[in-house]
């Protein structure tokens, strides 16, 4: 009985050593956020690479859509 418990614990300990590292494969995070993406889900009126328009869009979104004091009146 003790041998079975020992083998089970040993097998569980060795199984934990075999876990593969989790990395963000294919994600390029060295580009600034305002450089944008090449998909069709960008906000209307915003052009990729326009830092001023990006900051204005974030400011508008924070005030209009995420500020509960402005939404509830």
Backbone bond lengths (Angstrom), bond angles and torsions (degrees), N, CA, C in turn:
res aa  C-N    CA-C-N  psi(-1)  N-CA   C-N-CA  omega(-1)  CA-C   N-CA-C  phi
1 X - - - 1.454 - - 1.531 111.26 -
2 X 1.328 115.49 -44.82 1.456 120.08 -179.53 1.523 110.98 -65.29
3 X 1.320 115.03 -33.29 1.463 119.86 179.04 1.532 110.60 -66.89
4 X 1.312 117.77 -38.81 1.458 122.62 178.79 1.527 110.65 -65.15
5 X 1.320 116.56 -42.16 1.470 120.72 177.69 1.524 110.00 -63.30
6 X 1.333 116.89 -43.63 1.453 121.34 179.53 1.524 111.16 -62.00
7 X 1.319 117.58 -43.72 1.463 121.37 179.58 1.526 111.47 -66.07
8 X 1.307 116.71 -37.47 1.465 120.53 178.78 1.524 111.00 -66.22
9 X 1.319 116.80 -45.74 1.459 120.99 179.13 1.521 110.70 -64.11
10 X 1.326 117.02 -41.14 1.460 121.12 178.54 1.524 110.84 -63.67
11 X 1.302 117.34 -42.86 1.466 120.98 179.26 1.527 111.17 -64.01
12 X 1.315 117.16 -39.60 1.469 120.39 178.91 1.526 111.07 -67.92
13 X 1.323 116.83 -38.83 1.465 120.35 178.98 1.516 111.05 -66.23
14 X 1.309 117.99 -40.82 1.458 120.97 178.94 1.526 111.80 -71.26
15 X 1.309 117.87 -30.36 1.462 120.71 178.28 1.523 110.75 -67.04
16 X 1.311 117.35 -31.51 1.467 120.71 178.94 1.520 111.12 -69.57
17 X 1.315 118.07 -25.80 1.464 121.40 -179.95 1.528 112.18 -75.15
18 X 1.301 117.53 -17.34 1.453 121.02 -175.29 1.515 114.67 -90.73
19 X 1.317 118.51 7.34 1.456 120.28 -178.33 1.524 110.12 -71.12
20 X 1.318 116.53 134.76 1.461 121.62 -179.23 1.525 109.65 -82.82
21 X 1.325 117.54 146.41 1.471 119.43 178.44 1.520 110.64 -67.04
22 X 1.313 115.65 142.87 1.455 121.21 179.96 1.523 108.75 -99.55
23 X 1.317 116.11 114.58 1.456 121.12 -179.58 1.516 109.30 -123.12
24 X 1.290 115.07 159.61 1.458 121.14 177.97 1.531 107.98 -87.72
25 X 1.308 116.53 80.33 1.457 121.23 -177.20 1.528 110.39 -70.97
26 X 1.292 115.32 129.59 1.457 120.49 176.62 1.511 114.83 83.87
27 X 1.320 118.70 1.32 1.461 121.33 -179.96 1.515 108.43 -95.09
28 X 1.312 115.80 123.42 1.457 121.21 179.80 1.526 107.73 -102.94
29 X 1.323 116.82 107.04 1.455 120.07 -174.63 1.519 113.12 -108.59
30 X 1.324 118.22 10.37 1.447 119.14 -178.54 1.526 113.31 -90.16
31 X 1.310 118.36 -3.38 1.457 121.67 178.51 1.529 109.47 -91.41
32 X 1.331 118.05 142.75 1.463 119.83 177.51 1.533 111.34 -63.61
33 X 1.318 116.29 152.34 1.465 120.75 -176.03 1.527 112.19 -64.07
34 X 1.310 117.92 -33.25 1.466 119.68 -176.40 1.523 112.78 -73.31
35 X 1.354 117.78 -8.66 1.460 119.88 176.49 1.524 110.88 -68.46
36 X 1.318 117.17 -24.96 1.460 121.29 172.72 1.506 114.63 81.37
37 X 1.316 113.51 -174.22 1.456 121.72 -179.95 1.512 108.88 -125.43
38 X 1.288 115.25 175.85 1.463 119.64 -179.59 1.522 111.84 -105.57
39 X 1.332 117.62 27.97 1.463 118.82 179.53 1.530 110.41 -104.51
40 X 1.305 115.64 174.02 1.460 121.18 -174.56 1.522 113.35 -90.31
41 X 1.318 118.87 10.60 1.459 121.66 -175.28 1.526 112.95 -102.53
42 X 1.299 117.61 23.95 1.456 121.20 176.89 1.525 109.87 -76.81
43 X 1.322 115.76 157.45 1.462 120.81 178.16 1.529 109.27 -67.51
44 X 1.317 117.22 141.56 1.467 119.12 179.45 1.526 111.08 -64.42
45 X 1.323 115.80 139.00 1.458 121.10 178.64 1.511 113.89 87.75
46 X 1.301 118.29 0.76 1.454 120.92 -179.94 1.516 109.96 -110.04
47 X 1.340 115.72 134.01 1.459 121.51 178.85 1.524 108.67 -109.24
48 X 1.309 116.51 140.08 1.465 121.10 179.72 1.519 110.17 -63.70
49 X 1.336 116.31 134.00 1.453 121.91 178.68 1.515 114.14 95.54
50 X 1.321 119.05 -6.66 1.468 123.00 -179.86 1.530 108.49 -92.20
51 X 1.334 116.25 97.96 1.454 120.88 -174.43 1.525 111.71 -67.17
52 X 1.309 118.39 -38.70 1.462 121.27 -179.75 1.527 111.06 -64.48
53 X 1.335 116.50 -44.25 1.459 120.09 178.10 1.532 110.80 -65.23
54 X 1.320 117.30 -34.90 1.465 121.69 177.90 1.523 110.41 -63.17
55 X 1.331 116.35 -47.64 1.463 120.37 179.72 1.529 111.27 -64.13
56 X 1.330 117.06 -39.21 1.467 120.54 178.11 1.525 110.86 -65.35
57 X 1.320 117.07 -39.43 1.464 121.17 178.76 1.526 110.68 -63.63
58 X 1.343 117.51 -41.67 1.460 121.13 177.82 1.521 111.21 -64.98
59 X 1.316 116.39 -40.38 1.464 120.71 179.87 1.524 110.59 -65.74
60 X 1.330 116.66 -42.66 1.465 120.89 178.80 1.519 110.80 -64.96
61 X 1.316 116.73 -42.99 1.458 120.49 -179.76 1.531 111.31 -63.97
62 X 1.319 116.41 -39.43 1.460 120.20 -179.82 1.530 111.06 -67.43
63 X 1.317 117.91 -37.85 1.459 120.85 -177.69 1.525 112.58 -81.42
64 X 1.307 117.81 -40.76 1.463 120.61 -173.35 1.531 113.01 -87.56
65 X 1.314 117.15 -41.49 1.463 118.78 -171.24 1.501 115.87 -103.89
66 X 1.332 117.93 -21.74 1.456 119.00 -173.93 1.521 113.17 -118.63
67 X 1.290 118.14 1.91 1.462 121.18 179.61 1.520 108.63 -99.38
68 X 1.308 117.38 108.79 1.473 121.70 -176.50 1.517 112.43 -64.92
69 X 1.319 117.91 -28.14 1.466 120.32 179.57 1.526 111.00 -66.83
70 X 1.324 117.64 -33.03 1.470 120.60 178.51 1.525 111.64 -83.61
71 X 1.318 118.92 -29.20 1.454 121.60 -176.37 1.519 112.93 -77.53
72 X 1.316 117.75 -38.20 1.456 121.81 -176.22 1.517 108.79 -100.88
73 X 1.310 115.13 117.90 1.480 119.17 -179.31 1.501 110.47 -133.69
